[in-house]
Amino acid sequence: MQMLALLYEEHTMRGELTIIEQAHFVQICMTRLSEPEQQLQLFTQLGLSSTPYGLKRLIALLDLEQGLQAALWEGRLNENMARELLRLNREDRQSFYDLVVNLGIGGGKQKRLLALLKDLAGRNGLSFQAYLDQEAISAILDHQEMNTPQKGQVLLQLLQQLHSPALTEAEEGFLKWKRQLYLPPNCSVEHSPSFEQDEVSLTVRFADHRELESFLAKFREDL
């Protein structure tokens, strides 16, 4: 147990372990230490998760393919998205990851893309790859003139339209209306989420509180 603690401390001297490194380390410890009491003592000493649920959740990351584990280690895939991918079968998981890598899609757009693809492929009883092989989508992915970010954006727009055509139509109409307002740079208008209500909100940004106070004073005079 002491040797494992020293090994952990040696690695952490060079920097904090990534979540996938922690998973590998915990797996090694659980293999070397057969007694649950010893495992609990070591993990508590090192500040690692020591509850059965926490350990199971950590070890589950090792079910990811090597390429996805490497992406998690390198920071190209975050932990939350990795756990979402664990809900998919191996084929869909790899198809999705290959897609986001090829298109350079990151952050929140990955989550949005996954949600759309899961729903659309599921509706049609298709695997991710079979759904992506459709002509309309292949035309975007194989487009010779669009750059990679443009392909990603156009693909998301298409999937959103296929997923919620009425919502897409409402969004396009709202954007057209908003462009006609010719808002100053410090103003923005937003609609209610998913157009559930007719209300819109106007946001005005001020350089500081004095500018806001001046605006309010003039606004009250005009009432």
N, CA and C of each residue as an Amber inpcrd file, in Angstrom:
protein
   669
   0.8330000  -1.2070000   0.0000000   0.0000000   0.0000000   0.0000000
   0.8690000   1.2590000   0.0000000   1.9630000   1.2070000   0.7560000
   2.8570000   2.3480000   0.8220000   3.5050000   2.6410000  -0.5260000
   3.8340000   1.5740000  -1.2720000   4.4410000   1.7470000  -2.5850000
   3.4660000   2.4210000  -3.5500000   2.2000000   2.0660000  -3.4550000
   1.1870000   2.6850000  -4.3090000   1.0280000   4.1600000  -3.9690000
   1.0770000   4.4740000  -2.6750000   0.9770000   5.8670000  -2.2490000
   2.1610000   6.6750000  -2.7660000   3.3530000   6.0800000  -2.7030000
   4.5510000   6.7600000  -3.2020000   4.4830000   6.9660000  -4.7130000
   3.9550000   5.9570000  -5.4130000   3.8070000   6.0660000  -6.8730000
   2.8660000   7.2090000  -7.2240000   1.7680000   7.3080000  -6.4950000
   0.8000000   8.3790000  -6.7450000   1.4250000   9.7500000  -6.4790000
   2.1070000   9.8580000  -5.3590000   2.7160000  11.1380000  -4.9880000
   3.8020000  11.5410000  -5.9820000   4.5390000  10.5600000  -6.5010000
   5.5810000  10.8580000  -7.4920000   4.9700000  11.4400000  -8.7610000
   3.8540000  10.8570000  -9.2050000   3.2080000  11.3440000 -10.4240000
   2.5840000  12.7180000 -10.2080000   1.9830000  12.9330000  -9.0570000
   1.3210000  14.2120000  -8.8100000   2.3100000  15.3490000  -8.5870000
   3.5600000  15.0220000  -8.3180000   4.5800000  16.0680000  -8.2060000
   4.8040000  16.7490000  -9.5540000   4.5250000  16.0240000 -10.6470000
   4.6950000  16.5840000 -11.9920000   3.4220000  17.2580000 -12.4920000
   2.3820000  17.1720000 -11.7120000   1.1100000  17.7860000 -12.0890000
  -0.0520000  16.9140000 -11.6680000  -1.2050000  17.5250000 -11.5520000
  -2.3990000  16.7970000 -11.1200000  -2.7780000  15.7330000 -12.1430000
  -3.1940000  14.5740000 -11.6700000  -3.6020000  13.4940000 -12.5570000
  -4.9130000  13.8490000 -13.2490000  -4.9880000  13.5210000 -14.5370000
  -6.2440000  13.6950000 -15.2480000  -7.2370000  12.6580000 -14.7430000
  -8.4970000  12.8210000 -15.0910000  -9.5300000  11.9080000 -14.6160000
  -9.2910000  10.4880000 -15.1230000  -8.7690000  10.3480000 -16.3290000
  -8.5310000   9.0070000 -16.8590000  -7.2960000   8.3850000 -16.2120000
  -6.3200000   9.2050000 -15.8380000  -5.1630000   8.6900000 -15.0980000
  -5.5860000   8.2270000 -13.7070000  -6.4910000   8.9620000 -13.0910000
  -7.0100000   8.5440000 -11.7940000  -7.7200000   7.1930000 -11.9090000
  -8.4810000   7.0270000 -12.9870000  -9.2050000   5.7700000 -13.1930000
  -8.2340000   4.5960000 -13.3180000  -7.1630000   4.7870000 -14.0820000
  -6.1710000   3.7180000 -14.2520000  -5.4690000   3.4230000 -12.9230000
  -5.1680000   4.4730000 -12.1840000  -4.4900000   4.2780000 -10.9060000
  -5.3840000   3.5230000  -9.9200000  -6.6420000   3.9110000  -9.8650000
  -7.5830000   3.2420000  -8.9630000  -7.7390000   1.7730000  -9.3440000
  -7.7910000   1.5030000 -10.6380000  -7.9130000   0.1160000 -11.0820000
  -6.6920000  -0.7100000 -10.6460000  -5.5090000  -0.1250000 -10.7800000
  -4.2770000  -0.8090000 -10.3480000  -4.3400000  -1.0930000  -8.8450000
  -4.7550000  -0.0950000  -8.0850000  -4.8380000  -0.2630000  -6.6280000
  -5.8230000  -1.3570000  -6.2410000  -6.9730000  -1.3810000  -6.9190000
  -7.9870000  -2.3740000  -6.5900000  -7.5340000  -3.7830000  -6.9640000
  -6.6390000  -3.8670000  -7.9550000  -6.0810000  -5.1660000  -8.3300000
  -5.0410000  -5.6260000  -7.3180000  -4.2430000  -4.6650000  -6.8430000
  -3.1570000  -4.9960000  -5.9130000  -3.6480000  -5.1810000  -4.4750000
  -4.6840000  -4.4350000  -4.1240000  -5.2000000  -4.4930000  -2.7540000
  -6.5380000  -5.2140000  -2.7600000  -6.5590000  -6.3990000  -2.2550000
  -7.7780000  -7.2100000  -2.3010000  -8.7790000  -6.8370000  -1.2090000
  -8.2830000  -6.2820000  -0.1130000  -9.1620000  -5.9500000   1.0080000
  -9.7970000  -4.5670000   0.8250000 -11.1220000  -4.4770000   0.8590000
 -11.7970000  -3.1790000   0.7250000 -11.3260000  -2.1520000   1.7550000
 -10.9890000  -2.6210000   2.9530000 -10.5200000  -1.6990000   3.9910000
  -9.2120000  -1.0300000   3.5800000  -8.3280000  -1.7900000   2.9550000
  -7.0570000  -1.2380000   2.4960000  -7.2820000  -0.2180000   1.3760000
  -8.1800000  -0.5650000   0.4660000  -8.5010000   0.3530000  -0.6280000
  -9.0470000   1.6620000  -0.0820000  -9.9940000   1.5490000   0.8530000
 -10.6050000   2.7370000   1.4400000  -9.5640000   3.6000000   2.1390000
  -8.6640000   2.9710000   2.8710000  -7.6290000   3.7060000   3.5870000
  -6.7150000   4.4510000   2.6200000  -6.3060000   3.7690000   1.5380000
  -5.4000000   4.3950000   0.5810000  -6.0780000   5.5410000  -0.1630000
  -7.2770000   5.3030000  -0.6730000  -7.9630000   6.3350000  -1.4570000
  -8.2870000   7.5540000  -0.5980000  -8.6500000   7.3180000   0.6510000
  -8.9270000   8.4320000   1.5590000  -7.6510000   9.2210000   1.8310000
  -6.5430000   8.5050000   2.0290000  -5.2520000   9.1360000   2.2870000
  -4.8200000  10.0220000   1.1210000  -5.1240000   9.5790000  -0.0950000
  -4.6890000  10.3030000  -1.2930000  -5.7210000  11.3180000  -1.7790000
  -6.8500000  11.3700000  -1.1050000  -7.8720000  12.3360000  -1.4910000
  -8.6550000  11.9350000  -2.7250000  -8.6740000  10.6370000  -3.0240000
  -9.4330000  10.1350000  -4.1660000 -10.8150000   9.6890000  -3.7110000
 -11.7070000   9.5060000  -4.6790000 -13.0350000   9.0100000  -4.3470000
 -12.9190000   7.6450000  -3.6840000 -13.6650000   7.4450000  -2.6230000
 -13.5630000   6.1800000  -1.8920000 -14.9070000   5.4950000  -1.6940000
 -15.9970000   6.0990000  -2.1540000 -17.2990000   5.4640000  -2.0350000
 -17.4700000   4.4450000  -3.1570000 -18.2280000   3.3810000  -2.9370000
 -18.4490000   2.3860000  -3.9960000 -18.9940000   3.0110000  -5.2760000
 -19.9370000   3.9590000  -5.1350000 -20.5020000   4.6210000  -6.3170000
 -19.4430000   5.4400000  -7.0510000 -18.6600000   6.2110000  -6.2780000
 -17.6350000   7.0470000  -6.8800000 -16.5780000   6.2260000  -7.5980000
 -16.1770000   5.1130000  -7.0020000 -15.1720000   4.2540000  -7.6100000
 -15.7050000   3.5910000  -8.8820000 -16.9590000   3.1290000  -8.8040000
 -17.5710000   2.4920000  -9.9770000 -17.6830000   3.4890000 -11.1250000
 -18.0440000   4.7240000 -10.7980000 -18.1950000   5.7760000 -11.8140000
 -16.8470000   6.1180000 -12.4480000 -15.8140000   6.1040000 -11.6350000
 -14.4680000   6.4030000 -12.1320000 -13.9640000   5.2850000 -13.0320000
 -14.0920000   4.0510000 -12.5740000 -13.6240000   2.9000000 -13.3330000
 -14.3780000   2.7540000 -14.6570000 -15.6270000   3.2120000 -14.6930000
 -16.4310000   3.0900000 -15.9130000 -15.7790000   3.7890000 -17.0990000
 -14.9840000   4.8170000 -16.8260000 -14.3140000   5.5380000 -17.9090000
 -13.3440000   4.6450000 -18.6770000 -12.9020000   3.5770000 -18.0530000
 -11.9670000   2.6620000 -18.7170000 -12.6730000   1.7930000 -19.7570000
 -14.0020000   1.8750000 -19.8180000 -14.7390000   1.1720000 -20.8710000
 -14.6300000   1.8950000 -22.2100000 -14.1560000   3.1300000 -22.1710000
 -13.9480000   3.8720000 -23.4170000 -12.8050000   3.2560000 -24.2140000
 -12.8960000   3.3650000 -25.5240000 -11.8270000   2.8770000 -26.3810000
 -10.5460000   3.6890000 -26.1320000  -9.4200000   3.1060000 -26.5200000
  -8.1270000   3.7430000 -26.2470000  -8.0380000   5.1470000 -26.8320000
  -8.5690000   5.3150000 -28.0340000  -8.5220000   6.6400000 -28.6530000
  -9.2950000   7.6730000 -27.8660000 -10.4260000   7.2690000 -27.3200000
 -11.2380000   8.1940000 -26.5300000 -10.5960000   8.4500000 -25.1750000
  -9.9630000   7.4310000 -24.6110000  -9.2310000   7.6440000 -23.3600000
  -8.0830000   8.6320000 -23.5770000  -7.4070000   8.5050000 -24.7110000
  -6.3100000   9.4310000 -25.0270000  -6.8380000  10.8520000 -25.1780000
  -8.0110000  10.9930000 -25.8090000  -8.6090000  12.3200000 -25.9850000
  -8.9900000  12.9150000 -24.6390000  -9.4620000  12.0740000 -23.7350000
  -9.8070000  12.5260000 -22.3810000  -8.5470000  12.9550000 -21.6430000
  -7.4800000  12.2130000 -21.8070000  -6.2020000  12.5350000 -21.1700000
  -5.6190000  13.8400000 -21.7160000  -5.7650000  14.0500000 -23.0270000
  -5.1900000  15.2430000 -23.6640000  -6.0730000  16.4720000 -23.5260000
  -7.2870000  16.2950000 -23.0190000  -8.1740000  17.4420000 -22.8400000
  -9.0260000  17.7530000 -24.0580000  -8.9810000  16.9040000 -25.0880000
  -9.8060000  17.1220000 -26.2700000 -11.2360000  16.6490000 -26.0520000
 -11.4370000  15.9140000 -24.9920000 -12.7590000  15.4090000 -24.6140000
 -12.9210000  15.6440000 -23.1250000 -14.0220000  16.3140000 -22.7320000
 -14.1810000  16.5660000 -21.3020000 -14.9100000  15.4040000 -20.6230000
 -14.8450000  15.3820000 -19.3040000 -15.3850000  14.2580000 -18.5490000
 -16.8880000  14.0920000 -18.7530000 -17.6340000  15.1990000 -18.7510000
 -19.0840000  15.0980000 -18.9060000 -19.4610000  14.4760000 -20.2450000
 -18.7650000  14.9080000 -21.3090000 -19.0530000  14.3490000 -22.6250000
 -18.6340000  12.8850000 -22.6880000 -17.5250000  12.5480000 -22.0320000
 -17.0780000  11.1530000 -22.0020000 -18.1450000  10.2710000 -21.3670000
 -18.7690000  10.7600000 -20.3070000 -19.8040000   9.9750000 -19.6410000
 -21.0580000   9.8640000 -20.5000000 -21.3410000  10.8980000 -21.2820000
 -22.4620000  10.8160000 -22.2240000 -22.1780000   9.7540000 -23.2870000
 -20.9300000   9.6940000 -23.7370000 -20.5650000   8.7210000 -24.7690000
 -20.6490000   7.2970000 -24.2450000 -20.4490000   7.1150000 -22.9580000
 -20.5440000   5.7790000 -22.3750000 -21.9630000   5.2180000 -22.4660000
 -22.9370000   6.0860000 -22.6730000 -24.3190000   5.6370000 -22.8030000
 -24.5900000   5.0510000 -24.1910000 -23.6810000   5.2970000 -25.1290000
 -23.8620000   4.8370000 -26.4990000 -23.2010000   3.4800000 -26.6890000
 -23.6120000   2.7830000 -27.7490000 -22.8870000   1.5640000 -28.0870000
 -21.5470000   1.9460000 -28.7220000 -20.6750000   0.9850000 -28.8420000
 -19.3100000   1.2520000 -29.2940000 -19.2760000   1.9070000 -30.6860000
 -20.1140000   1.4110000 -31.5920000 -20.1070000   1.9350000 -32.9620000
 -20.5410000   3.3930000 -33.0010000 -21.6500000   3.7060000 -32.3250000
 -22.1470000   5.0880000 -32.3140000 -21.1610000   6.0130000 -31.6100000
 -20.5550000   5.5140000 -30.5560000 -19.5730000   6.3030000 -29.8040000
 -18.4130000   6.7190000 -30.7060000 -17.8930000   5.7710000 -31.4500000
 -16.7500000   6.0580000 -32.3050000 -17.1460000   6.9530000 -33.4800000
 -18.3320000   6.7190000 -34.0300000 -18.8030000   7.5400000 -35.1490000
 -18.9480000   8.9930000 -34.7220000 -19.5110000   9.1860000 -33.5360000
 -19.6980000  10.5560000 -33.0490000 -18.3560000  11.2260000 -32.7960000
 -17.4430000  10.5050000 -32.1500000 -16.1590000  11.1210000 -31.8450000
 -15.3860000  11.4460000 -33.1250000 -15.4190000  10.5540000 -34.0970000
 -14.7430000  10.8270000 -35.3700000 -15.3160000  12.0810000 -36.0220000
 -16.6390000  12.2540000 -35.9070000 -17.2920000  13.4120000 -36.5100000
 -16.8420000  14.7110000 -35.8620000 -16.8390000  14.7650000 -34.5260000
 -16.4720000  16.0180000 -33.8630000 -14.9880000  16.3300000 -34.0550000
 -14.1550000  15.2970000 -34.1740000 -12.7350000  15.5230000 -34.4320000
 -12.5370000  16.0810000 -35.8340000 -13.2020000  15.4730000 -36.8140000
 -13.0530000  15.9110000 -38.2020000 -13.5670000  17.3260000 -38.4180000
 -14.6080000  17.7050000 -37.6610000 -15.1960000  19.0300000 -37.8340000
 -14.6690000  20.0390000 -36.8190000 -13.8560000  19.5690000 -35.8860000
 -13.3050000  20.4850000 -34.8880000 -14.3620000  21.0630000 -33.9770000
 -15.4250000  20.3210000 -33.7060000 -16.5150000  20.8140000 -32.8630000
 -16.1630000  20.5720000 -31.3970000 -16.2820000  21.5890000 -30.5890000
 -15.9340000  21.4480000 -29.1750000 -16.9770000  22.0680000 -28.2760000
 -16.7380000  21.9300000 -26.9690000 -17.5690000  22.5980000 -25.9750000
 -19.0400000  22.2530000 -26.0540000 -19.8600000  23.2950000 -25.9070000
 -21.3020000  23.1120000 -25.8780000 -21.8670000  22.5660000 -27.1720000
 -21.1900000  22.8340000 -28.2980000 -21.6970000  22.3480000 -29.5810000
 -21.6330000  20.8250000 -29.6560000 -20.6600000  20.2170000 -28.9830000
 -20.6050000  18.7610000 -28.9440000 -21.8620000  18.2030000 -28.2890000
 -22.2420000  18.7930000 -27.1820000 -23.4250000  18.3280000 -26.4520000
 -24.6830000  18.4970000 -27.2900000 -24.7910000  19.6250000 -27.9530000
 -25.9600000  19.8910000 -28.8000000 -26.0060000  18.9090000 -29.9700000
 -24.8520000  18.6860000 -30.6000000 -24.7890000  17.7620000 -31.7270000
 -25.1710000  16.3470000 -31.3020000 -24.6760000  15.9270000 -30.1500000
 -24.9740000  14.5820000 -29.6700000 -26.4690000  14.4210000 -29.4100000
 -27.0890000  15.4060000 -28.7840000 -28.5210000  15.3280000 -28.4870000
 -29.3390000  15.2290000 -29.7630000 -28.9900000  16.0320000 -30.7560000
 -29.7190000  16.0140000 -32.0220000 -29.5340000  14.6870000 -32.7440000
 -28.3060000  14.2220000 -32.7850000 -28.0010000  12.9940000 -33.5110000
 -28.6550000  11.7810000 -32.8500000 -28.6350000  11.7460000 -31.5270000
 -29.2720000  10.6300000 -30.8090000 -30.7640000  10.5680000 -31.1220000
 -31.4110000  11.7240000 -31.1010000 -32.8460000  11.7460000 -31.3160000
 -33.1960000  11.4110000 -32.7660000 -32.4860000  12.0120000 -33.7050000
 -32.8060000  11.8080000 -35.1170000 -32.4940000  10.3820000 -35.5700000
 -31.3430000   9.8750000 -35.1850000 -30.9880000   8.5050000 -35.5510000
 -31.9380000   7.5210000 -34.8890000 -32.2940000   7.7980000 -33.6310000
 -33.2180000   6.9240000 -32.9160000 -34.5950000   6.8980000 -33.5550000
 -35.0780000   8.0680000 -33.9810000 -36.3920000   8.1450000 -34.6330000
 -36.4420000   7.2540000 -35.8760000 -35.3240000   7.2130000 -36.5910000
 -35.2720000   6.4870000 -37.8550000 -34.7420000   5.0610000 -37.7180000
 -34.4300000   4.6590000 -36.4800000 -33.9390000   3.3110000 -36.2590000
 -32.6010000   3.0510000 -36.9250000 -31.7510000   4.0740000 -36.9720000
 -30.4610000   3.9610000 -37.6500000 -29.3110000   4.1450000 -36.6680000
 -28.1660000   3.5850000 -37.0180000 -26.9550000   3.8800000 -36.2740000
 -26.5250000   5.3010000 -36.6090000 -25.6490000   5.8690000 -35.8110000
 -25.1540000   7.2140000 -36.1010000 -24.5480000   7.2740000 -37.4970000
 -23.7070000   6.2890000 -37.8210000 -23.0100000   6.3250000 -39.0980000
 -23.9720000   6.2030000 -40.2670000 -24.9840000   5.3370000 -40.1270000
 -25.9670000   5.1920000 -41.1950000 -26.7400000   6.4970000 -41.3870000
 -27.0420000   7.1820000 -40.2870000 -27.7450000   8.4570000 -40.4070000
 -26.8590000   9.5090000 -41.0560000 -25.5890000   9.5290000 -40.6860000
 -24.6600000  10.5170000 -41.2440000 -24.3460000  10.2490000 -42.7160000
 -24.5840000   9.0250000 -43.1690000 -24.3020000   8.6740000 -44.5630000
 -25.3940000   9.1270000 -45.5210000 -26.4670000   9.7170000 -44.9790000
 -27.5310000  10.2160000 -45.8480000 -26.9960000  11.3190000 -46.7620000
 -27.6180000  11.4130000 -47.9200000 -27.1110000  12.3010000 -48.9740000
 -26.9890000  13.7540000 -48.5210000 -28.0230000  14.2690000 -47.8250000
 -28.0060000  15.6840000 -47.4340000 -26.8630000  15.9830000 -46.4730000
 -26.5580000  15.0270000 -45.5990000 -25.4850000  15.2300000 -44.6250000
 -24.1260000  15.0020000 -45.2700000 -24.0340000  13.9880000 -46.1170000
 -22.7700000  13.7260000 -46.8180000 -22.3740000  14.9050000 -47.6880000
 -23.3840000  15.5740000 -48.2680000 -23.1030000  16.7340000 -49.1170000
 -22.4100000  17.8410000 -48.3270000 -22.7860000  17.9710000 -47.0450000
 -22.1350000  18.9790000 -46.1920000 -20.7240000  18.5340000 -45.8150000
 -20.5990000  17.2940000 -45.3700000 -19.3040000  16.8020000 -44.8970000
 -18.2770000  16.7260000 -46.0150000 -18.7310000  16.4970000 -47.2510000
 -17.8080000  16.3550000 -48.3770000 -17.6870000  17.6220000 -49.2070000
 -18.3130000  18.6950000 -48.7460000 -18.3080000  19.9550000 -49.5080000
 -16.8770000  20.4440000 -49.7080000 -16.5630000  20.8330000 -50.9310000
 -15.1940000  21.2130000 -51.2610000 -14.8730000  22.6810000 -50.9790000
 -15.9030000  23.5140000 -50.8820000 -15.6580000  24.9510000 -50.7300000
 -15.7860000  25.4330000 -49.2860000 -16.5940000  24.7730000 -48.4940000
 -16.7380000  25.1830000 -47.0890000 -15.5310000  24.7400000 -46.2820000
 -15.0970000  25.5920000 -45.3480000 -14.0310000  25.1810000 -44.4460000
 -14.6300000  24.3600000 -43.3020000 -13.7680000  23.8390000 -42.4400000
 -14.2260000  22.9300000 -41.3900000 -15.2340000  23.5700000 -40.4350000
 -14.9810000  24.7780000 -39.9040000 -15.9800000  25.3900000 -39.0010000
 -17.3240000  25.6180000 -39.6900000 -17.2840000  25.9860000 -40.9760000
 -18.5260000  26.2100000 -41.7050000 -19.3220000  24.9160000 -41.8430000
 -18.6240000  23.8310000 -42.1050000 -19.2990000  22.5300000 -42.2080000
 -19.9940000  22.1780000 -40.8990000 -19.2990000  22.4020000 -39.7920000
 -19.8810000  22.1130000 -38.4910000 -21.1230000  22.9330000 -38.2320000
 -21.0670000  24.2140000 -38.5580000 -22.2040000  25.1020000 -38.3230000
 -23.3880000  24.7260000 -39.2100000 -23.1150000  24.4520000 -40.4780000
 -24.1910000  24.0900000 -41.4120000 -24.8180000  22.7580000 -41.0190000
 -23.9850000  21.8170000 -40.5700000 -24.5050000  20.5270000 -40.1370000
 -25.4320000  20.6900000 -38.9410000 -25.0280000  21.4830000 -37.9640000
 -25.8750000  21.7200000 -36.7960000 -27.2020000  22.3630000 -37.1980000
 -27.1440000  23.3040000 -38.1250000 -28.3640000  23.9680000 -38.5790000
 -29.2980000  22.9790000 -39.2610000 -28.7350000  22.1050000 -40.0930000
 -29.5570000  21.1150000 -40.7830000 -30.2060000  20.1490000 -39.7940000
 -29.4140000  19.6480000 -38.8530000 -29.9470000  18.7070000 -37.8750000
 -31.0290000  19.3540000 -37.0160000 -30.8290000  20.6210000 -36.6500000
 -31.8420000  21.3340000 -35.8590000 -33.1300000  21.4760000 -36.6590000
 -33.0000000  21.7840000 -37.9430000 -34.1780000  21.9320000 -38.7940000
 -34.9190000  20.6120000 -38.9430000 -34.1680000  19.5190000 -39.0950000
 -34.7860000  18.2020000 -39.2110000 -35.4400000  17.7810000 -37.8980000
 -34.8180000  18.1860000 -36.8050000 -35.3300000  17.8120000 -35.4790000
 -36.5890000  18.5830000 -35.1170000 -36.5630000  19.9100000 -35.3460000
 -37.6930000  20.7660000 -34.9360000 -37.9660000  21.7850000 -36.0400000
 -38.6220000  21.3760000 -37.1320000 -38.8430000  22.3030000 -38.2490000
 -39.6270000  23.5420000 -37.8650000 -40.6310000  23.4050000 -36.9910000
 -41.4290000  24.5640000 -36.5960000 -40.5890000  25.5540000 -35.7910000
 -39.7510000  25.0240000 -34.9130000 -38.8870000  25.8800000 -34.0990000
 -37.8690000  26.6020000 -34.9810000 -37.3420000  25.8870000 -35.9620000
 -36.3760000  26.4900000 -36.8810000 -37.0170000  27.6160000 -37.6700000
 -38.2430000  27.4040000 -38.1240000 -38.9570000  28.4430000 -38.8770000
 -39.2000000  29.6680000 -38.0030000 -39.5720000  29.4360000 -36.7450000
 -39.8080000  30.5510000 -35.8270000 -38.5140000  31.3140000 -35.5640000
 -37.4200000  30.5920000 -35.4160000 -36.1200000  31.2290000 -35.1670000
 -35.7010000  32.0870000 -36.3540000 -35.8750000  31.5600000 -37.5460000
 -35.5030000  32.3190000 -38.7450000 -36.3470000  33.5740000 -38.8890000
 -37.6470000  33.4640000 -38.5810000 -38.5220000  34.6250000 -38.6460000
 -38.1450000  35.6820000 -37.6140000 -37.7730000  35.2310000 -36.4290000
 -37.3650000  36.1540000 -35.3710000 -36.0890000  36.8960000 -35.7540000
 -35.1220000  36.1800000 -36.3140000 -33.8630000  36.8090000 -36.7170000
 -34.0850000  37.8330000 -37.8250000 -34.9760000  37.5120000 -38.7540000
 -35.2930000  38.4550000 -39.8310000 -35.9220000  39.7140000 -39.2650000
 -36.8480000  39.5390000 -38.3160000 -37.4830000  40.6930000 -37.6740000
 -36.4700000  41.5190000 -36.8960000 -35.5580000  40.8330000 -36.1870000
 -34.5760000  41.5450000 -35.3620000 -33.6240000  42.3700000 -36.2120000
 -33.2650000  41.8660000 -37.3800000 -32.3640000  42.6260000 -38.2600000
 -33.0000000  43.9400000 -38.7150000 -34.3150000  43.9610000 -38.7950000
 -35.0160000  45.1630000 -39.2390000 -35.0730000  46.2450000 -38.1660000
 -34.7130000  45.8830000 -36.9300000 -34.7530000  46.8550000 -35.8350000
 -33.5450000  47.7900000 -35.8530000 -32.4730000  47.3750000 -36.5110000
 -31.2310000  48.1640000 -36.5630000 -30.8030000  48.6050000 -35.1550000
 -30.6410000  47.6280000 -34.2970000 -30.2730000  47.9010000 -32.9090000
 -28.8620000  48.4710000 -32.8130000 -28.6270000  49.3840000 -31.8800000
 -27.2550000  49.8630000 -31.6460000 -26.4090000  48.7230000 -31.0690000
 -25.0850000  48.8480000 -31.1560000 -24.1910000  47.7580000 -30.7220000
 -24.3590000  47.3230000 -29.2740000 -24.8110000  48.2530000 -28.4200000
 -24.9190000  47.9110000 -26.9930000 -26.2810000  47.3260000 -26.6280000
 -27.0980000  47.0000000 -27.6250000 -28.4300000  46.4560000 -27.3640000
 -28.5940000  45.0830000 -28.0240000 -29.3800000  44.2400000 -27.3790000
 -29.6980000  42.9340000 -27.9540000 -31.1160000  42.5470000 -27.5570000
 -31.7620000  41.7940000 -28.4190000 -33.1360000  41.3500000 -28.1790000
 -33.1600000  39.8340000 -28.2280000 -33.8340000  39.2190000 -27.2650000
 -33.9490000  37.7600000 -27.2190000 -35.4090000  37.3720000 -27.0310000
 -35.7580000  36.2120000 -27.5300000 -37.1150000  35.6940000 -27.3490000
 -37.1360000  34.7190000 -26.1820000 -38.3150000  34.3200000 -25.7850000
 -38.4300000  33.3520000 -24.7000000 -37.9070000  32.0000000 -25.1730000
 -37.4260000  31.1520000 -24.2630000 -36.8640000  29.8570000 -24.6560000
 -37.8450000  29.0350000 -25.4940000 -37.3440000  28.5580000 -26.6510000
 -38.1350000  27.6990000 -27.5490000 -39.4470000  28.3490000 -27.9790000
 -39.5270000  29.6860000 -27.8900000 -40.7140000  30.4360000 -28.2980000
 -41.9670000  29.9540000 -27.5580000 -41.7800000  29.5780000 -26.2930000
 -42.9130000  29.0950000 -25.5090000 -43.9110000  30.2160000 -25.2280000
 -43.4310000  31.4590000 -25.2200000 -44.3010000  32.6140000 -25.0180000
 -43.9710000  33.6560000 -26.0770000 -44.8260000  34.6490000 -26.2020000
 -44.6230000  35.6960000 -27.2050000 -43.6750000  36.7920000 -26.7270000
 -43.3630000  36.8030000 -25.4390000 -42.5850000  37.9020000 -24.8860000
 -41.1560000  37.9190000 -25.4300000 -40.6170000  39.1250000 -25.5280000
 -39.2170000  39.3170000 -25.9210000 -38.5600000  40.1970000 -24.8680000
 -37.2600000  40.1210000 -24.7780000 -36.5350000  40.9380000 -23.7980000
 -35.4690000  41.7670000 -24.4970000 -35.3140000  42.9930000 -24.0260000
 -34.3040000  43.9070000 -24.5570000 -33.2120000  44.0790000 -23.5130000
 -31.9860000  43.8570000 -23.9050000 -30.8420000  44.0400000 -23.0140000
 -30.0110000  45.2160000 -23.5160000 -29.7120000  46.1450000 -22.6010000
 -28.8930000  47.3120000 -22.9370000 -27.6540000  47.2850000 -22.0490000
 -26.4840000  47.3210000 -22.6520000 -25.2290000  47.2970000 -21.9040000
 -24.6840000  48.7180000 -21.7760000 -24.2220000  49.0270000 -20.5640000
 -23.6610000  50.3480000 -20.2850000 -22.1990000  50.2140000 -19.8930000
 -21.4450000  51.2460000 -20.1750000 -20.0120000  51.2240000 -19.8760000
 -19.7550000  51.1630000 -18.3780000 -20.5860000  51.8260000 -17.5980000
 -20.4360000  51.8100000 -16.1430000 -21.7550000  52.2390000 -15.5080000
 -21.7810000  52.2940000 -14.1590000 -23.0320000  52.6140000 -13.4690000
 -23.4590000  54.0560000 -13.7010000 -22.5060000  54.9550000 -13.9410000
 -22.8530000  56.3650000 -14.1740000 -23.6310000  56.5120000 -15.4800000
 -23.2010000  55.7730000 -16.5070000 -23.9030000  55.8210000 -17.7840000
 -25.3250000  55.2850000 -17.6330000 -25.4780000  54.2630000 -16.8220000
 -26.8080000  53.7060000 -16.5700000 -27.6860000  54.7210000 -15.8330000
 -27.1200000  55.3540000 -14.8210000 -27.8840000  56.3450000 -14.0580000
 -28.3330000  57.5010000 -14.9530000 -27.4450000  57.9290000 -15.8470000
 -27.7810000  59.0160000 -16.7690000 -28.9210000  58.6000000 -17.6980000
 -28.8480000  57.3670000 -18.1740000 -29.8950000  56.8520000 -19.0590000
 -31.2420000  56.8100000 -18.3290000 -31.2290000  56.3050000 -17.0950000
 -32.4770000  56.2030000 -16.3300000 -33.0780000  57.5720000 -16.0530000
 -32.2220000  58.5510000 -15.7870000 -32.7030000  59.9030000 -15.5140000
 -33.4300000  60.4700000 -16.7490000 -32.8320000  60.2850000 -17.9300000
 -33.4500000  60.7880000 -19.1570000 -34.7140000  60.0120000 -19.4800000
 -34.6760000  58.7110000 -19.1890000 -35.8350000  57.8580000 -19.4620000
 -37.0360000  58.2980000 -18.6150000 -36.7870000  58.5960000 -17.3410000
 -37.8750000  59.0250000 -16.4490000 -38.4380000  60.3820000 -16.8830000
 -37.5720000  61.2630000 -17.4170000 -38.0380000  62.5820000 -17.8740000
 -38.9920000  62.4600000 -19.0340000 -38.7570000  61.4130000 -19.8660000
 -39.5870000  61.2430000 -21.0560000 -40.8950000  60.5320000 -20.7850000
 -41.0600000  59.9980000 -19.5770000 -42.2990000  59.2790000 -19.2600000
 -43.4740000  60.2430000 -19.0840000
